[in-house]
Amino acid sequence: MFDLDHWQEIGHALAKNRLRTFLTAFGVFWGIFLLVVLLGSGNGLSNGVMAGFQGTATNSFFCWGMRTSKPFAGLAAGRSIEFTNEDTEEIRRQVPEAAVVAPRLQRGGWRGGATVRRAGETGSFTIMGDHPEIFTIQSVLLERGRLLNRMDIAEQRKVAVIGTRVVEVLFPDGENPIGDAIEVNGVWFKVVGVFRSRNTGGQADRDAQTVYVPFTTFQQAFNAANEVHWYAVTAAPGVDVARVEEKVLDLLRSRHKVAPDDRRGIGHFNLAEEFGKIQGLFAGIRALMWIVGLGTLTAGAIGVSNIMLIVIRERTKEIGLRRAIGARPSSVIGQIVLEAVVLTSIAGFLGLAAGVATMEGIGALLAAAPASGQPTMFRNPGVMLDDALLAVAILVAAGAVAGLIPAQRAVAVSPVVALRSE
């Protein structure tokens, strides 16, 4: 391994036919380059999609009232299901597995527009009536001021936390919105905070156009006494979200006399289930990328092995001479395997470096692009350290395997026969 003569011999053997060496090395280079680019692209796609879950607790689910599709308990189909404050208390009492139960009220969005005014400026935004716990489910980045608190709920304070787009529309001259007042459908609220969304794409735009007010204040100010439009619920640590969802839905169906097999009376969406599906999808994509990359790398290693067979045939007499003067078979095998490892390692490291540089270049271009032009489904492409180390290990193993078969064939030839070869 540390014999200078061995390294000089390797250098001479690789330089003897430069074109053949280059073409052989290129197969390995391309295999590892393709593997790195595929893995980096997969990570970029995964980062983009997972960013959509960044602002929401992934152990949560949501449910809302709809219209029944089946008659039940003497009641006709087509009834509208409306949740109440009593439902909230019963869920908290009967479903201890729920860590957070956040009742919500909404004006704007899918329930119609809500007009918001301030000093001659007008906009249509989504108004959410919430408890402070909602910010543990739908996390936001606080830019100024504060979020809602328990005193706001208890005292029915007319305060509001507004998104960045609301600030742009209602405060176009750059005034500080904290402490100022906005009018929502004729009701005045004092702005106590400004937030920015953690989400990306369309969801971030919708979040930026949201105004949060205390849940109890919403009920009082907008004639929604004892109303709950929908629930956001998270499971306690270590508890399956599906189990909590099932208990909550069964409780609500029982309280509102919805048939157990009526799947339209109460709508629901399990974010944990969707998150699990996305994770499974990207695990499959990652496995497919490894298969494709390793297949290409294997083709390159086979090329190295074939070339080594040709090299050994050309050096048959040399090998026979070494055997005749006392070289052990292990010494000959080690020399040939080392040549293959050196060839694949050099080509592989160059391919690894080129792949990482390509991914870093793409990442830099994406970061330099204006925010409006950045893709939301592809971000921060790159190769993780463990993937790079695994690729290096595969390179060394591929080189060893590529040289082992030709080496075994070389020592199988009798020294006498080898010396007679031309």
Helices and strands as residue ranges (DSSP letters): H 4-16, H 18-51, E 60-65, H 85-94, E 98-107, G 109-111, E 114-118, E 121-130, H 134-137, E 140-145, H 150-154, E 159-163, H 164-170, E 181-184, E 187-197, H 201-208, E 210-214, H 215-221, E 230-235, H 241-255, E 266-270, H 271-314, H 316-324, H 329-368, G 371-373, H 385-412, H 415-420
